[in-house]
Amino acid sequence: MSARVSTLLMTMGIVLATTGLAAARPDSRSMSCAEIQSMIQSRRAVVLTTGPNTYDRYVRQFGNECDWPDIPMSAYIPSRDGDCPVHRCQDPGLDFPE
């Protein structure tokens, strides 16, 4: 096999591997709110990129995707069409005022 063909195959392999890793975590900013909510409902829990260096795990409102003592709490993430209401697992922090 010639050096040119070997180089071409190696380059194609690197490109495919890189794009495959990028697709592993969808970017909420490139999706509509309806697409985000549908993905969360169908998969029960999804890790989404929400900014250049941020990501988090989002879950269905009613389900058991959170470990105790966490519960699904409301949050908003950026989407293609504005802020999108979602839920993520958080400790409810039962600190009552005195």
C-alpha positions, 0 to 999 in steps of 0.5 A, a space after each residue: 500500500 502506498 504512503 499516500 493511501 496509508 495517510 489518507 486512511 489514517 486521516 479518515 480514521 482520526 476524523 471519524 473517531 473525533 466526530 464520534 466522540 463529539 456526538 456522544 454529548 448533544 449540545 442543548 444550544 443547537 436543539 429546540 426546547 421541544 427536541 431537548 424535552 423529548 430526548 429527556 423523556 425518551 431516554 429518562 436521563 441525558 447528559 447535555 452540553 450547555 456552554 463552551 465548558 459546561 454540561 450536566 445531567 438532566 432527568 424526567 420530572 417523574 421517575 426514579 433517575 435521581 439517587 437519594 436524597 436528590 430529587 428532580 429540581 427545576 432548571 433552565 438551560 439554553 436552547 436554540 429558541 431560548 431558555 428551556 425548562 428541564 429538571 436535574 437531580 439536586 439535594 432539596 436542602 431542607 433548611 427551614 428558616 428559624 
